[in-house]
Amino acid sequence: MNWDVAHQIAAIEAVKAHRDLGVDRNTYVDVYAALLRAGVVGMARPMPRLFGVYASPQDNGPAVLLNSSLDIVAQRHTAAHELGHHRAGHGTALDEELDRARTWGDGSWPDEEKVAEAFAAWFLMPPPAIQAVLARIGVRRPQAPEHAYRVARWLGTSYAGTVNHLHRLRLVTRAQKTAWLRVKPAAIKADLAGSAVPGKAHVHMIDTGAHGATMRVDAGDLVVLGDTRASFESLPHGLQAPQDATGQLALGGHPTTVVAAEVTEAFTGAASITVPVPGAAELLEFTLERQAPRVGVQNLWPA
């Protein structure tokens, strides 16, 4: 089976899964809620050499075991991959490859793994959700790597996986895909934030298109107000103005013009934020929601 066939199968199955599991195809997909509705038992624990494990009904499943050491994006993708095994009726699978991008499309994947991997993309990035995000960031088609990165942030997916899926949807050309995959996410993040961003932290660009929407974040991430001439008047508990290595305010320059906020470990749950926008008739309102990697059993699917 080649990747085109795997994607054809996966695209159909993802639509069925969205329907059967009550998933809204127009927005961010809560993969853990979908697994719960699918009757799949799950837990997460550190596993140095595994992304995840799917146990089929024949092996006392259905159940999934996720690597709790993964970051939230990789863990969400793995959860969707394991759901793909379940929806396709596959047998027990151990997903050992820790560098999926390295072997993407090289023909070395078994057919069942190709279908599950393709399912993860279609399940987490349904076309209506892609179109909704593009409208939110103000473009009809992605024109730059930054656009693909911003789509990835709204949908909770990886940059490379999003670029590949945008090409699969014929929203970017093969030449664009090839060029954009050469761009390091660190460079995109630095451009969006105006300075280098440490580690695996993400940058979430908020402009007027984010009005009424919810952005999922984790500790260390930066929330940046872009192209609105706006600034934060106050920050909810758990968010703080970012500081540089000397302890000085970064990305804003002056305490009264804070244009970025850093998410700390103290931020839990969700918080509604309002920002006045110069020249606008109404406040920019959006919600931030903390979604950290899952650990244990109760945090994965609450009883």
N, C-alpha and C positions, 0 to 999 in steps of 0.2 A: 504494500500500500504506500503510495506517495503522499506527500503532505497536502496536496490539493484535495485528494479524496478524503483524507482524514478531516480536513476543514469542512468539506461538504457534509460529512456525517455529523460532525460536532455542531455545526451551525444549526442543523435541524433539531438535534437533541437539546441544544441550549434553549431554543424557543419553547420546546415542550416542557423543559424543566422550569423555565420562568412561569409558564402557565400553571403547571401542576403545583408549584411551591409558592404561588402568590407573590412573585417577584415583580416589582415595578421596573419595567424596561427603560424608563425615561430618566433614571437617576442612578446614583451610587448603589451598588448591589451589596446587601448584607449577606455574605456567604455563610456566616455562622448560623444566622436565623434560618437560612435555606436548608442547611444540613440538619438542623433541629426538626424542621417540618418534614424532612425526608425520612425521619426516624433513624438517623445515623448516630450512634454513640461516639463520643469523641473525647480526647484528652490531648494535652500537650506536655512534653517533657524534653529536656536536653538530649539531643541525639547527634553526636559529632559528625557522623557520616551519612545521615539521612535527611532528606527533605521531609518525608512523611511515609506513612504506611496505610494501606487500605486493606481491611480484613473483610472478606466476602461473607455472605450468609452461610456458606459451606464451612467456614472457619470461625463459627460463633459470632459473626458480624450481623448486620453491617456496622463497621466501626472505622474510625480514622484516628491515627496517632500522628500529631504534628510536632515538628522540631521547635521547641519553645525558644531556642537561641536565634531563630531567624528574625529579621526585622519584620515589621507589620506588613509591608508590601509583599515580601517573599512568602510570608506565612499565609496571607490571604490567597495568593496564587496557588500555593500548595493545597490549601483547603478546597479550592475550586477544582484543582486537578484530581484530588481524591474523590470529590463528588462526581466528576466525570467518569471515573472507574465504576462508581456505584450505578449511575444512570445507564451506563452502557452494558451493565451486567457482567463486568469483568471479574476474574478471579482475584484472589489476594495478590497485592502488588507492593513491593518495596521500592520506593523511589530514591535511588542512591546517588544519582548524578547531581553534584553540588554546583556545577557550572553549566546550566542549561544553554546559555548563550553560546558557549564554545562548540556545542554539537548541534546547534540549530540547523536543520535542513541537510545534515551530512549523510543521511540514510542509515545511521547506526541505530535509530530508535526502533524498538518492536512496534508492531501495528497498534496494539492496545495503548501503549504509551503515547504514540502520536495522537490518537483520538482523544485521550484524556488531556493532553497538553493543549490541543486545539480547543477542546471544550472549555478549558479554563479561560482562554481569551474571549470566546464568544459569550460565556456566561457573565464574566466581569465587565465586559465592554460591549453591551448590545448596541446595535446601530442607533436606536432612538436616543440612548444616553449620550453617545458620541455627538450626535447632532445638537442635543440640548446644551452640551458643554461648549461646543464651538460657537453657538449663538451667545452663550454667556460671556465668552471672552472676545466676542465681536468680530469673528471671521466666519466665512462660509466654508472655506477649506484651509487647512493648516498651510502656512506659508514659510514657516521657520521652525527650527528645532525647539525654540521657546514655546511655540503653540502645542507641540506634542508633549512637552514636559508639563505644561499647564493642564492639558487634558488628563494626563496621568495622575496629577495631584487631585483633581476633582473626583476621579474614579477609583483612586487607591490602587493603581497599577504601576508596573515598572516602566521606565522610560523606553528601554529597548523593546519590551513587549508591546507597548503602545504604538511605537513607530511601525513595527511589523504589522500590527493589526490595522493601522490606518492605511498601510499599503494594501493589505488584503481587502479592505473596503473600497479601494481605488480612490482614496482621498489624497494620497500622495503618490508620486510617480516612483518607479524603480530607482531612478537616479537620485531623487530626493531621499528615499529610504537609505540608499547606500551612503550618501553623504552625511545624513543625520546620525546614522549609527556610529560614525567616526567621531562625532562630537561627544565629549565627556559630560555627563550630567553635572559634574562639579563646575565646569565652565559656565553652563547655563545658570546654575544656582548663583554663582558669583555675579553674573550679569544682572540677574533679577534683584539680588540683595544689595548690589553696589560694593560688595567686598566678599572675600573668601568665606565660605560656610564650612564649619568643621564637620568631619566625619560623615555619617549617614543622615544628618539632619536634612529635612526638606524645606523648600521655600514655597510658600503659598501666596500667590499674588491676588490681592483683593482690589477690585475696582467696581464701578457702578453696576456691572453685569452680575455681581455677586449678591445683589439686593434680594433678600428673602431666602437665600440658599444656606446650606449647611456644609461647612468644610471640616473634614476629619483630619486631626492633627495628633502628634505625639510629642513627648518631651524632647527638647532640643530644636524643634522646628521653628522657623521664623514665619510670621504672618506680616506681609508687607503691603502697605497701601500704595497702589500704583496708578499713576496718571489721573489722579482725582484732585490734586492740590489739597488733599485732606490730611488730617493728623488725628491721632488718638487723643481725646480729651481725658479719658480715664481708662484703666485696664482692670479687668476682673481679676479676682484672686487666682494666682497660679500663672499669670502672664506678667512679664516684666519688659522694660525697655532693654534692648540688647546692649551689652558693653563690650568694648574692645579689650585687648590684652592689658591695657593700662588702667582699666576700670572706668574709662570715660564712656559717655553715651555714644553709641554707634548708630549709623544709618539714619540719624535724625538731626544731629548737630547741636540741637538746643532742647532743653527739657520741655519747652512749649510747642515744639514741632516734632513730636515723636511719630515717625511714619512706619515703624516696625515694632513688632512685639515678639518676644521669645517665649515659647511654651516651656514651663518648668514641670518638674515631677509633682509639684503641688496642685497642678491643674487636673481636676477629675470631672467626670460627667460632661456637662455641656454648659455653655454660657452664651447669652445673647449680647451682641455688641452693637452699639449705634455710633455712627461717626458723622459729624456735620461735613458737608461737602460745599465749599464755596461756590456760590452761584446756583446751587440746586434748591429746588423748592421743598424737598423732603430729606430727611436723614437717610444715610446709607445704613441699612440694618442687615446683619448676617449673624449666623450662629457658628461657634466653634464647638466641636465635640471631640473629646479625647478617645482615641482608639489605640491602645497599646497592644503589643503582641500577647497572645493568649498563653497562659501557663496553668498547668494542673487540669482539673476536671470541672470544678464549679465555675471557674472563670471562663471556660470555653462554652459550655451550655448550662446556664443556671437551672437548678432544679425547679 
